Amino acid sequence: MMEELVLATETVLQNGTTEEAPFLTDSGAAALAVGLSALAAGYAERGIGAAAVGAIAEDDDLFVPGLIMTVLPETLVIFALVVVFVI
């Protein structure tokens, strides 16, 4: 059991000597970072959007705070894109 765990860890962390291509290339890691951050932002906006629409239905003065709270999770995707282009 321990040998399989060590082999899997070395494969994921790319330790040791391997003649084949790396497990995760640079473009693959960038795509994974942006994709996961977009998925997390969508998951966060799901609850925030429902609550914002309900609050706006009750009181029209809550439109701007609801809009701001809905847009905030999208900064995760923007930061991920910035990191991809910087690195």
Backbone bond lengths (Angstrom), bond angles and torsions (degrees), N, CA, C in turn:
res aa  C-N    CA-C-N  psi(-1)  N-CA   C-N-CA  omega(-1)  CA-C   N-CA-C  phi
1 M - - - 1.449 - - 1.525 110.62 -
2 M 1.310 116.53 -43.92 1.463 120.48 -178.04 1.523 111.78 -67.73
3 E 1.341 117.04 -34.57 1.460 120.09 179.54 1.526 111.47 -65.75
4 E 1.342 117.01 -39.53 1.460 120.59 177.71 1.514 110.94 -65.77
5 L 1.332 116.56 -38.35 1.466 120.92 178.65 1.526 110.86 -65.42
6 V 1.327 116.83 -41.64 1.467 120.77 177.96 1.519 110.37 -64.92
7 L 1.332 117.65 -41.25 1.461 121.27 179.38 1.527 111.04 -65.25
8 A 1.330 116.88 -41.94 1.464 120.01 178.52 1.527 110.98 -66.25
9 T 1.328 116.64 -39.51 1.474 120.39 179.13 1.517 110.91 -65.18
10 E 1.324 117.34 -42.72 1.461 120.36 178.59 1.522 111.57 -65.08
11 T 1.330 117.37 -34.42 1.459 120.63 178.57 1.515 111.03 -68.50
12 V 1.323 116.61 -45.49 1.464 120.34 -178.50 1.523 110.95 -68.60
13 L 1.322 117.11 -43.57 1.460 120.74 -178.31 1.524 112.76 -83.65
14 Q 1.324 117.76 -3.54 1.453 124.64 178.69 1.524 112.03 59.19
15 N 1.319 115.91 41.42 1.462 121.24 175.72 1.524 109.41 -89.84
16 G 1.301 115.93 162.89 1.451 120.37 177.32 1.516 111.52 82.72
17 T 1.324 115.14 -169.37 1.459 120.14 -179.10 1.520 108.82 -102.81
18 T 1.301 115.67 120.38 1.456 120.53 176.11 1.520 108.05 -130.11
19 E 1.303 115.59 134.81 1.455 119.77 178.01 1.521 112.38 -90.85
20 E 1.329 116.69 -15.28 1.459 119.12 -178.32 1.528 110.92 -84.86
21 A 1.301 115.38 176.26 1.464 121.06 -179.24 1.530 109.76 -64.11
22 P 1.318 117.69 155.58 1.460 119.40 179.30 1.525 111.09 -64.00
23 F 1.313 115.18 155.98 1.466 121.56 -177.72 1.517 111.60 -63.00
24 L 1.328 117.31 -38.76 1.460 121.93 -178.30 1.523 108.49 -137.43
25 T 1.309 116.77 117.11 1.461 120.45 -179.10 1.522 109.96 -80.08
26 D 1.329 116.17 173.61 1.463 120.53 -179.83 1.521 111.97 -63.23
27 S 1.306 116.89 -44.21 1.464 119.29 179.61 1.527 111.27 -69.23
28 G 1.302 117.34 -31.69 1.465 120.65 175.94 1.518 111.78 -67.43
29 A 1.330 116.43 -40.00 1.463 119.92 177.79 1.523 110.94 -67.16
30 A 1.330 117.31 -38.26 1.464 120.79 177.52 1.522 110.80 -65.02
31 A 1.318 117.06 -43.41 1.462 120.90 178.72 1.525 111.02 -64.03
32 L 1.313 116.43 -38.85 1.461 120.55 178.05 1.519 111.55 -65.61
33 A 1.323 117.09 -40.45 1.472 120.85 179.59 1.517 111.55 -65.03
34 V 1.318 117.01 -46.43 1.467 120.06 -179.32 1.525 110.37 -69.14
35 G 1.310 117.18 -40.95 1.462 120.24 -179.70 1.509 113.28 -64.00
36 L 1.326 116.75 -44.00 1.464 119.40 179.42 1.521 112.29 -69.40
37 S 1.326 117.20 -35.75 1.461 118.50 177.55 1.525 111.06 -69.31
38 A 1.331 117.83 -35.74 1.467 120.49 176.46 1.520 110.78 -67.42
39 L 1.326 117.06 -37.84 1.454 120.72 177.03 1.520 110.97 -64.77
40 A 1.313 117.18 -42.31 1.473 120.90 178.50 1.522 111.30 -66.75
41 A 1.323 117.59 -38.68 1.463 120.33 178.06 1.525 110.53 -65.53
42 G 1.311 117.78 -40.98 1.459 120.69 177.21 1.513 112.28 -64.02
43 Y 1.322 116.71 -38.90 1.460 120.81 177.69 1.531 111.00 -65.21
44 A 1.330 116.90 -39.46 1.463 120.75 179.51 1.526 111.02 -70.48
45 E 1.317 116.91 -38.87 1.467 120.59 -179.05 1.516 112.27 -69.21
46 R 1.314 116.84 -22.78 1.463 120.37 179.36 1.516 110.98 -59.68
47 G 1.301 117.74 -50.63 1.460 121.29 -179.69 1.518 112.77 -74.95
48 I 1.320 116.01 -39.17 1.461 119.91 -178.62 1.526 110.61 -66.53
49 G 1.322 117.12 -41.48 1.463 120.59 -179.70 1.515 112.22 -64.17
50 A 1.318 116.86 -41.68 1.463 120.03 178.85 1.528 110.91 -64.28
51 A 1.327 116.56 -42.49 1.458 119.95 179.20 1.525 111.49 -68.12
52 A 1.322 117.54 -37.36 1.468 121.16 179.95 1.518 111.00 -66.81
53 V 1.327 117.55 -41.76 1.467 120.05 178.69 1.524 110.13 -65.00
54 G 1.308 117.54 -40.00 1.460 120.19 177.27 1.517 112.31 -64.46
55 A 1.333 116.50 -39.96 1.463 120.13 179.17 1.526 111.28 -68.18
56 I 1.330 116.91 -39.20 1.463 120.62 179.07 1.523 110.47 -67.55
57 A 1.340 117.62 -34.00 1.457 120.48 177.37 1.529 111.16 -64.77
58 E 1.322 116.58 -31.95 1.466 120.68 179.30 1.526 111.93 -80.19
59 D 1.344 116.17 -40.89 1.467 120.23 -174.36 1.529 108.56 -144.69
60 D 1.316 116.94 120.11 1.467 121.12 -178.01 1.526 112.91 -68.45
61 D 1.308 118.50 -19.36 1.461 121.08 -179.63 1.526 112.50 -71.93
62 L 1.310 118.05 -11.16 1.469 121.43 -178.83 1.530 112.61 -91.75
63 F 1.343 116.85 13.67 1.469 119.30 -178.77 1.527 111.99 -65.05
64 V 1.337 116.65 -48.74 1.472 119.77 -177.08 1.528 111.76 -66.40
65 P 1.351 120.35 -46.78 1.470 117.84 176.02 1.531 113.00 -62.22
66 G 1.338 116.93 -36.06 1.462 119.53 177.75 1.514 112.17 -65.62
67 L 1.333 115.92 -39.51 1.462 120.43 177.80 1.528 111.46 -65.55
68 I 1.319 116.27 -42.73 1.465 120.28 179.77 1.529 110.73 -64.47
69 M 1.328 117.31 -43.69 1.464 120.08 179.52 1.530 112.08 -66.90
70 T 1.325 117.11 -30.14 1.460 120.10 177.97 1.524 111.34 -72.18
71 V 1.315 117.71 -33.48 1.467 121.99 -176.48 1.534 111.92 -81.92
72 L 1.310 118.76 -23.59 1.468 121.42 -175.41 1.533 114.63 -56.15
73 P 1.330 121.10 -43.05 1.478 118.45 179.25 1.529 113.78 -63.43
74 E 1.318 118.21 -23.37 1.462 120.24 178.98 1.524 111.99 -65.77
75 T 1.327 117.73 -19.62 1.463 119.32 177.11 1.525 111.47 -63.85
76 L 1.340 117.55 -24.70 1.465 120.11 175.37 1.524 110.86 -60.64
77 V 1.313 116.76 -43.79 1.465 120.76 -179.60 1.522 110.03 -68.96
78 I 1.325 116.94 -39.83 1.469 119.91 178.64 1.519 110.28 -63.07
79 F 1.339 117.39 -43.24 1.468 119.86 178.39 1.522 110.83 -64.26
80 A 1.324 118.34 -38.16 1.461 120.42 178.02 1.524 111.13 -64.35
81 L 1.322 116.77 -40.97 1.470 119.45 177.43 1.524 111.68 -65.82
82 V 1.327 117.11 -37.46 1.458 120.47 177.50 1.526 110.30 -63.40
83 V 1.317 116.63 -43.58 1.471 120.84 179.71 1.523 110.26 -63.78
84 V 1.322 117.19 -39.98 1.471 120.28 178.94 1.519 110.93 -61.75
85 F 1.340 117.05 -43.20 1.465 119.05 -178.30 1.509 112.15 -76.61
86 V 1.323 118.81 -27.25 1.463 120.77 178.69 1.529 110.01 -73.90
87 I 1.306 116.59 -42.05 1.467 120.81 -177.91 1.508 108.25 -88.19
